[in-house]
Amino acid sequence: MIKASSQNRFLMAFLGLAAVAAILWAVGHYSGAVISPGLMMAVRWAALVAVCGYAWARRSLTTWIFAGMLIGAEIGHDWPQQAVNLQVLSTIFLRLIKTIVAPLIFATLVVGIAGHSNLKQVGRMGIKALIYFEVITTFALLIGLAAIHLSQAGAGVTPPANAATAQVNAPAQKATDIILHSFPENIAKSVAEGQILQIVVFSVIFAIALAMLSDEKRRPMLSFCESLSEVMFKFTNIVMLFAPIGVAGAIAYTVGTMGFGVLVNLFKLLATLYAALVVFMTCVLLPVALIARVPVRRFVKAIAEPVSIAFATASSEAALPRAMESMEGLGVPRQIVAFVMPTGYSFNLDGSTLYLSLASMFVAQAAGIHLSFGQQLVMVFTLMLTSKGVAGVPRASLVILLGTAESFHLPAWPILIIMGIDQLMDMARTATNVLGNCLATAVVARWEGEFGKETPSPVVMEALAD
């Protein structure tokens, strides 16, 4: 009772101080009254102190991450030059997370496949997951297309003075490149470069080979992988203690380098993307969750932390270990989480595919080029194919966007404009990617009749306990 009371007091203090800060800003902005910058800063920081008090009383990592986002935004606003240097904090966090991904995927996939020796289930899950991915990403593409048609965000954009000479350098992608990118030539190289799909392919083949051995030969490797997966989950728990600091550094850098004023320049495009993503979540993902009988409240609570990390860092990889833990804690068996989620990171990028259809039409609108409905459909299906299997490719969305623009004879200069706010757009589409892949694991588990039938490991339950 005392704990709940202190939480409420801190929360009410934060809301009250935030309201005072908003009123002072509105008075100074709209009435022309002179409001002391020092007073404004003092009120904002007092509100942040209240948030930290609430997070301390709540003792929830999700709350601390939210507090880190607010503190980072304030630091970026108040001291932009110093805030740029805080990117090192987010870089440290991302590097630590990247050390987890490869051994975690390898260990959990090997245990999930070879430990159960049920190769038919692996094939069945793969087919179901790929069908699900294709259907959902098609909806995402169509919603992005509809959204940009409604907002007409690209209409009336003035070309920059150097539009004729402006170029964006990105490697060209052929169909053969996309296919070859899925298969590792050197597993050490794949691990070093963070090529998730290649790690998944290697791990699946390794697990199938292990499952075909006699029990005497299989058991030592399985025991090693079981221990390795538990160690990596414990490693994740330790690294996640640094998450609020890493998130604060990422947000401080973003606001410090771009400022809040960047929202004004291309607000229409940003608003179109965010609105389209909200429509996609409420009109596609929510009905899917209800049809699959996924417990929505528990699901939302489970994904809050990994989605927050993805949004703040604009990195799906940063959220992967915690997302895997969260889904296992929700009741999805580890072998399903280990197979579906990493595969979805290459084939189920809902936010990115929605963004690509929206951005492609923005380019056409900005250039004043009319595309027929048939051409738009061809473009959508081209994006559906070319967006698969490129997770881990540097600036993958840019590569695909440039390739699409060239295929449909669209100029490159509008892409330069989009790049000005790409970080802010990337935050939203990355968070949607993580959310969509978390839901995919729950849906496949329900299709397999395995949802809620396996008790999460003690390490996972310890990590998720508030």
C-alpha positions as CSV (number, residue, x, y, z in Angstrom):
1,M,0.0,0.0,0.0
2,I,2.8,2.4,0.9
3,K,4.6,1.5,-2.3
4,A,1.5,2.2,-4.4
5,S,0.9,5.5,-2.5
6,S,4.4,6.7,-3.3
7,Q,4.0,5.8,-6.9
8,N,0.8,7.7,-7.2
9,R,2.4,10.8,-5.5
10,F,5.3,10.8,-7.9
11,L,3.1,10.2,-10.9
12,M,0.7,13.1,-9.9
13,A,3.7,15.4,-9.3
14,F,5.0,14.6,-12.8
15,L,1.7,15.1,-14.5
16,G,1.2,18.4,-12.6
17,L,4.6,19.8,-13.4
18,A,4.4,18.6,-17.1
19,A,1.1,20.5,-17.3
20,V,2.7,23.7,-15.8
21,A,5.5,23.4,-18.3
22,A,3.1,23.0,-21.2
23,I,1.0,26.0,-20.1
24,L,4.1,28.2,-19.7
25,W,5.3,27.3,-23.2
26,A,1.8,28.0,-24.7
27,V,1.6,31.4,-23.0
28,G,5.1,32.4,-24.2
29,H,4.5,31.0,-27.7
30,Y,1.1,32.3,-28.5
31,S,0.7,35.5,-26.3
32,G,4.1,36.9,-26.8
33,A,4.7,37.1,-23.0
34,V,8.3,36.8,-21.9
35,I,8.8,33.6,-19.9
36,S,12.1,33.1,-18.3
37,P,14.0,30.2,-20.0
38,G,15.5,29.3,-16.6
39,L,12.0,29.0,-15.1
40,M,10.9,26.7,-18.0
41,M,14.0,24.6,-17.6
42,A,13.6,24.3,-13.9
43,V,9.9,23.1,-14.2
44,R,10.8,20.6,-16.9
45,W,13.7,19.1,-14.8
46,A,11.5,19.0,-11.7
47,A,9.0,17.0,-13.7
48,L,11.8,14.6,-14.8
49,V,12.9,14.2,-11.1
50,A,9.3,13.2,-10.4
51,V,9.5,10.6,-13.2
52,C,12.7,9.2,-11.8
53,G,11.0,9.0,-8.4
54,Y,8.1,7.1,-9.9
55,A,10.4,4.7,-11.7
56,W,12.3,4.1,-8.5
57,A,9.1,3.3,-6.6
58,R,7.7,1.3,-9.5
59,R,11.0,-0.7,-9.8
60,S,10.2,-1.6,-13.4
61,L,12.8,-1.6,-16.2
62,T,10.1,-0.4,-18.7
63,T,9.4,2.7,-16.5
64,W,13.1,3.4,-16.3
65,I,13.4,3.2,-20.1
66,F,10.6,5.6,-20.5
67,A,12.3,8.0,-18.0
68,G,15.5,7.6,-19.9
69,M,13.8,8.7,-23.1
70,L,12.4,11.8,-21.5
71,I,15.7,12.7,-19.8
72,G,17.6,12.1,-23.1
73,A,15.1,14.4,-25.0
74,E,15.6,17.1,-22.4
75,I,19.4,16.9,-22.5
76,G,19.3,17.1,-26.3
77,H,17.1,20.2,-26.1
78,D,18.9,22.0,-23.4
79,W,22.5,21.2,-24.3
80,P,22.6,20.0,-27.9
81,Q,26.3,20.3,-28.4
82,Q,27.1,18.2,-25.4
83,A,24.2,15.8,-26.2
84,V,25.9,14.7,-29.5
85,N,28.7,13.2,-27.4
86,L,26.2,11.0,-25.6
87,Q,25.8,8.8,-28.6
88,V,28.7,6.7,-27.1
89,L,26.2,5.5,-24.4
90,S,23.8,4.1,-27.0
91,T,26.7,2.6,-29.0
92,I,27.9,0.8,-25.9
93,F,24.5,-0.6,-25.3
94,L,24.0,-1.7,-29.0
95,R,27.4,-3.4,-29.0
96,L,26.7,-5.4,-25.9
97,I,23.3,-6.4,-27.3
98,K,24.9,-7.5,-30.6
99,T,27.2,-9.9,-28.7
100,I,24.1,-11.7,-27.4
101,V,22.2,-12.2,-30.7
102,A,24.2,-14.8,-32.5
103,P,24.9,-17.3,-29.6
104,L,21.3,-16.8,-28.4
105,I,19.7,-17.6,-31.7
106,F,22.1,-20.5,-32.3
107,A,21.6,-22.1,-28.9
108,T,17.8,-21.7,-28.8
109,L,17.3,-23.0,-32.3
110,V,19.5,-26.0,-31.8
111,V,17.8,-27.0,-28.6
112,G,14.3,-26.3,-30.1
113,I,14.9,-28.4,-33.2
114,A,17.3,-31.1,-32.2
115,G,16.1,-31.4,-28.6
116,H,12.6,-32.3,-29.7
117,S,13.7,-34.2,-32.8
118,N,10.5,-33.1,-34.5
119,L,11.6,-32.1,-37.9
120,K,8.1,-32.2,-39.3
121,Q,7.1,-29.4,-36.8
122,V,10.0,-27.3,-38.0
123,G,8.8,-27.6,-41.6
124,R,5.2,-27.0,-40.6
125,M,6.1,-23.9,-38.6
126,G,8.2,-22.6,-41.5
127,I,5.4,-22.8,-44.0
128,K,2.8,-21.3,-41.6
129,A,5.2,-18.5,-40.6
130,L,6.1,-17.6,-44.3
131,I,2.4,-17.5,-45.3
132,Y,1.6,-15.3,-42.3
133,F,4.5,-13.0,-43.1
134,E,3.4,-12.5,-46.7
135,V,-0.2,-11.8,-45.8
136,I,0.6,-9.3,-43.1
137,T,3.3,-7.4,-45.1
138,T,1.0,-7.2,-48.1
139,F,-1.6,-5.4,-45.8
140,A,1.2,-3.1,-44.6
141,L,2.1,-2.2,-48.2
142,L,-1.5,-1.4,-49.2
143,I,-2.1,0.7,-46.1
144,G,1.1,2.7,-46.8
145,L,-0.1,3.2,-50.3
146,A,-3.6,4.4,-49.2
147,A,-2.2,6.7,-46.6
148,I,0.1,8.6,-48.9
149,H,-2.8,9.0,-51.4
150,L,-5.0,10.5,-48.7
151,S,-2.4,12.9,-47.3
152,Q,-0.7,13.8,-50.6
153,A,2.4,14.7,-48.5
154,G,4.7,14.8,-51.5
155,A,2.5,17.2,-53.6
156,G,4.0,20.7,-53.9
157,V,7.5,19.8,-52.6
158,T,10.0,22.3,-54.0
159,P,13.1,20.5,-55.5
160,P,16.4,21.6,-54.0
161,A,18.8,23.8,-56.0
162,N,21.2,20.9,-56.6
163,A,18.4,18.4,-57.6
164,A,20.0,17.7,-60.9
165,T,23.3,16.7,-59.5
166,A,22.1,15.2,-56.2
167,Q,23.0,11.6,-55.8
168,V,22.7,9.0,-53.0
169,N,25.3,6.3,-53.1
170,A,24.0,2.8,-52.3
171,P,24.9,-0.5,-53.7
172,A,22.5,-1.9,-56.3
173,Q,20.6,-5.1,-55.3
174,K,19.9,-7.8,-57.8
175,A,17.5,-10.8,-57.3
176,T,20.5,-13.1,-57.1
177,D,22.1,-10.9,-54.4
178,I,19.0,-11.1,-52.3
179,I,18.9,-14.9,-52.6
180,L,22.7,-15.3,-51.9
181,H,22.4,-13.0,-49.0
182,S,20.3,-15.6,-47.1
183,F,23.1,-18.2,-47.1
184,P,26.3,-18.0,-45.1
185,E,29.7,-18.6,-46.7
186,N,31.5,-18.1,-43.4
187,I,29.6,-18.4,-40.2
188,A,32.2,-16.3,-38.3
189,K,31.8,-13.6,-40.9
190,S,28.0,-13.8,-40.6
191,V,28.2,-13.4,-36.8
192,A,30.7,-10.5,-37.0
193,E,28.4,-8.7,-39.5
194,G,25.2,-9.4,-37.6
195,Q,23.6,-11.3,-40.5
196,I,20.6,-12.7,-38.6
197,L,19.1,-14.7,-41.5
198,Q,22.4,-16.3,-42.3
199,I,22.8,-17.3,-38.6
200,V,19.3,-18.8,-38.7
201,V,20.0,-20.8,-41.8
202,F,23.2,-22.2,-40.3
203,S,21.6,-23.0,-37.0
204,V,18.6,-24.8,-38.6
205,I,20.9,-27.0,-40.8
206,F,23.2,-27.6,-37.8
207,A,20.2,-28.6,-35.6
208,I,18.8,-30.9,-38.3
209,A,22.2,-32.6,-38.6
210,L,22.4,-33.0,-34.8
211,A,18.9,-34.4,-34.7
212,M,19.9,-37.1,-37.1
213,L,22.7,-38.4,-34.8
214,S,22.3,-41.1,-32.2
215,D,21.3,-40.0,-28.7
216,E,24.8,-40.8,-27.4
217,K,26.4,-38.4,-29.9
218,R,23.6,-35.8,-29.7
219,R,23.3,-35.4,-25.9
220,P,26.7,-33.6,-25.2
221,M,26.0,-30.9,-27.8
222,L,22.4,-30.5,-26.6
223,S,23.6,-30.1,-23.0
224,F,26.1,-27.4,-24.1
225,C,23.4,-25.5,-26.1
226,E,20.9,-25.7,-23.3
227,S,23.5,-24.2,-20.9
228,L,24.5,-21.6,-23.5
229,S,20.9,-20.4,-24.0
230,E,20.4,-20.0,-20.2
231,V,23.7,-18.2,-19.9
232,M,22.8,-15.8,-22.8
233,F,19.4,-15.0,-21.2
234,K,21.2,-14.2,-17.9
235,F,23.7,-12.1,-19.9
236,T,20.7,-10.3,-21.4
237,N,19.3,-9.5,-18.0
238,I,22.6,-8.0,-17.0
239,V,23.0,-5.9,-20.1
240,M,19.4,-4.7,-19.9
241,L,20.3,-2.9,-16.6
242,F,22.2,-0.5,-18.9
243,A,19.2,0.0,-21.2
244,P,17.8,3.2,-19.7
245,I,21.2,4.9,-20.0
246,G,21.7,3.7,-23.5
247,V,18.2,4.8,-24.5
248,A,18.8,8.2,-22.9
249,G,22.0,8.6,-24.9
250,A,20.3,7.6,-28.2
251,I,17.4,10.1,-27.7
252,A,19.8,12.9,-26.5
253,Y,21.8,12.5,-29.7
254,T,18.7,12.4,-32.0
255,V,17.2,15.6,-30.4
256,G,20.6,17.3,-30.1
257,T,21.5,16.8,-33.8
258,M,18.0,17.3,-35.3
259,G,16.1,19.3,-32.7
260,F,12.4,19.3,-32.3
261,G,12.1,21.9,-35.1
262,V,12.7,19.2,-37.7
263,L,9.2,18.0,-37.2
264,V,7.9,21.2,-38.7
265,N,9.7,20.8,-42.1
266,L,8.3,17.5,-43.1
267,F,5.5,17.1,-40.5
268,K,3.0,16.0,-43.1
269,L,5.1,13.1,-44.2
270,L,5.9,12.1,-40.6
271,A,2.3,12.4,-39.6
272,T,1.2,10.2,-42.6
273,L,3.7,7.5,-41.6
274,Y,2.7,7.5,-37.9
275,A,-1.0,7.6,-38.7
276,A,-0.6,4.7,-41.2
277,L,1.3,2.7,-38.6
278,V,-1.5,3.3,-36.0
279,V,-4.1,2.2,-38.6
280,F,-2.1,-0.9,-39.4
281,M,-1.8,-1.8,-35.7
282,T,-5.5,-1.3,-35.0
283,C,-7.0,-2.6,-38.2
284,V,-4.6,-5.5,-38.9
285,L,-2.5,-6.6,-35.9
286,L,-5.2,-6.2,-33.3
287,P,-7.8,-8.2,-35.3
288,V,-5.2,-10.9,-35.9
289,A,-4.4,-11.0,-32.2
290,L,-8.1,-11.3,-31.3
291,I,-8.7,-14.0,-34.0
292,A,-5.7,-16.0,-32.7
293,R,-7.0,-15.6,-29.2
294,V,-3.8,-13.9,-28.0
295,P,-4.4,-12.3,-24.5
296,V,-4.1,-8.7,-25.6
297,R,-3.5,-7.1,-22.2
298,R,-0.8,-9.5,-21.3
299,F,0.7,-9.2,-24.8
300,V,0.8,-5.4,-24.6
301,K,2.5,-5.6,-21.2
302,A,5.0,-8.1,-22.5
303,I,6.0,-6.1,-25.6
304,A,6.2,-2.7,-23.9
305,E,9.9,-3.0,-23.0
306,P,11.3,-4.4,-26.3
307,V,9.2,-2.0,-28.4
308,S,10.3,1.0,-26.3
309,I,14.0,-0.1,-26.8
310,A,13.4,-0.5,-30.6
311,F,11.8,3.0,-30.8
312,A,14.5,4.7,-28.8
313,T,17.5,3.1,-30.5
314,A,15.9,2.6,-34.0
315,S,17.4,-0.9,-33.9
316,S,15.4,-4.1,-34.1
317,E,18.5,-6.0,-33.1
318,A,18.7,-4.1,-29.8
319,A,15.2,-5.4,-28.9
320,L,15.6,-9.0,-30.0
321,P,17.0,-10.7,-26.9
322,R,14.4,-9.0,-24.6
323,A,11.6,-9.7,-27.1
324,M,12.5,-13.4,-27.1
325,E,12.4,-13.4,-23.3
326,S,9.1,-11.6,-23.2
327,M,7.4,-13.9,-25.6
328,E,8.6,-17.0,-23.7
329,G,7.3,-15.4,-20.6
330,L,3.9,-14.8,-22.3
331,G,3.6,-18.5,-22.9
332,V,5.2,-19.1,-26.4
333,P,7.5,-22.2,-26.3
334,R,11.2,-21.4,-26.7
335,Q,11.6,-23.5,-29.8
336,I,8.8,-21.4,-31.6
337,V,10.2,-18.1,-30.4
338,A,13.7,-19.1,-31.5
339,F,12.6,-20.0,-35.0
340,V,9.8,-17.6,-35.8
341,M,11.2,-14.3,-34.4
342,P,14.7,-14.3,-36.0
343,T,13.1,-15.4,-39.3
344,G,10.6,-12.6,-39.0
345,Y,13.4,-10.1,-38.7
346,S,14.1,-10.8,-42.4
347,F,10.7,-11.7,-43.8
348,N,8.2,-9.8,-41.6
349,L,9.3,-6.2,-41.4
350,D,5.8,-4.7,-41.2
351,G,6.9,-1.2,-40.4
352,S,9.6,-1.1,-43.0
353,T,7.4,-2.4,-45.8
354,L,4.6,0.1,-45.0
355,Y,7.3,2.9,-45.0
356,L,8.6,1.7,-48.4
357,S,5.3,1.9,-50.2
358,L,4.5,5.3,-48.6
359,A,8.0,6.7,-49.4
360,S,8.0,5.4,-53.0
361,M,4.7,7.2,-53.7
362,F,6.0,10.3,-51.9
363,V,8.9,10.4,-54.4
364,A,6.5,10.2,-57.3
365,Q,4.3,12.9,-55.9
366,A,7.2,15.2,-55.2
367,A,8.5,14.7,-58.7
368,G,5.1,15.4,-60.2
369,I,5.0,11.9,-61.9
370,H,1.6,10.2,-62.2
371,L,1.7,6.4,-61.8
372,S,-1.4,4.5,-63.0
373,F,-3.1,2.1,-60.6
374,G,-1.6,-0.8,-62.4
375,Q,1.9,0.6,-62.1
376,Q,1.3,1.2,-58.4
377,L,0.2,-2.4,-57.9
378,V,3.3,-3.6,-59.7
379,M,5.4,-1.4,-57.5
380,V,3.8,-2.8,-54.4
381,F,4.5,-6.4,-55.3
382,T,8.0,-5.4,-56.4
383,L,8.5,-4.0,-52.9
384,M,7.0,-7.1,-51.3
385,L,9.6,-9.3,-53.0
386,T,12.7,-7.0,-52.7
387,S,12.1,-6.2,-49.0
388,K,12.6,-9.8,-48.0
389,G,15.9,-11.1,-46.7
390,V,17.8,-7.8,-46.6
391,A,17.8,-7.3,-42.8
392,G,21.4,-6.7,-41.8
393,V,22.2,-5.0,-45.2
394,P,23.5,-1.5,-44.3
395,R,20.8,1.1,-45.1
396,A,18.6,-1.6,-46.4
397,S,15.5,0.6,-46.8
398,L,17.5,3.2,-48.7
399,V,18.8,0.4,-51.1
400,I,15.3,-0.8,-51.8
401,L,13.9,2.7,-52.1
402,L,16.6,3.7,-54.6
403,G,16.2,0.5,-56.6
404,T,12.4,1.0,-56.8
405,A,12.8,4.6,-57.9
406,E,15.2,3.6,-60.6
407,S,12.9,0.8,-61.8
408,F,10.0,3.2,-62.2
409,H,12.1,6.0,-63.6
410,L,11.7,8.3,-60.6
411,P,14.3,10.9,-59.6
412,A,16.5,10.5,-56.5
413,W,16.3,14.0,-55.1
414,P,13.1,13.4,-53.1
415,I,14.9,10.6,-51.3
416,L,17.4,13.2,-50.1
417,I,14.5,15.1,-48.5
418,I,13.2,12.0,-46.8
419,M,16.7,11.2,-45.4
420,G,16.5,14.5,-43.5
421,I,14.0,13.0,-41.1
422,D,14.8,9.3,-41.7
423,Q,15.9,8.8,-38.1
424,L,12.5,9.9,-36.8
425,M,10.7,7.7,-39.3
426,D,13.1,4.8,-38.6
427,M,12.2,4.9,-34.9
428,A,8.5,4.3,-35.6
429,R,8.9,1.6,-38.3
430,T,11.5,-0.3,-36.2
431,A,9.1,-0.4,-33.2
432,T,6.4,-1.7,-35.5
433,N,8.7,-4.4,-36.9
434,V,9.4,-5.6,-33.3
435,L,5.7,-5.5,-32.4
436,G,4.7,-7.4,-35.5
437,N,7.3,-10.2,-35.0
438,C,6.3,-10.6,-31.3
439,L,2.7,-11.1,-32.5
440,A,3.8,-13.5,-35.2
441,T,5.4,-15.9,-32.6
442,A,2.2,-15.9,-30.5
443,V,0.0,-16.6,-33.6
444,V,2.2,-19.5,-34.8
445,A,2.3,-20.9,-31.3
446,R,-1.5,-20.8,-31.2
447,W,-1.7,-22.4,-34.7
448,E,0.6,-25.2,-33.4
449,G,-1.6,-25.6,-30.3
450,E,1.5,-24.9,-28.1
451,F,0.5,-21.5,-26.6
452,G,0.7,-21.5,-22.8
453,K,1.6,-25.2,-22.6
454,E,5.3,-24.8,-21.7
455,T,6.5,-23.2,-18.4
456,P,9.2,-20.5,-19.0
457,S,12.6,-21.1,-17.5
458,P,13.4,-19.5,-14.1
459,V,15.9,-17.2,-15.7
460,V,13.3,-15.8,-18.0
461,M,10.7,-15.4,-15.2
462,E,13.3,-13.6,-13.1
463,A,14.0,-11.2,-15.9
464,L,10.4,-10.3,-16.5
465,A,9.4,-10.0,-12.8
466,D,8.7,-6.4,-11.9
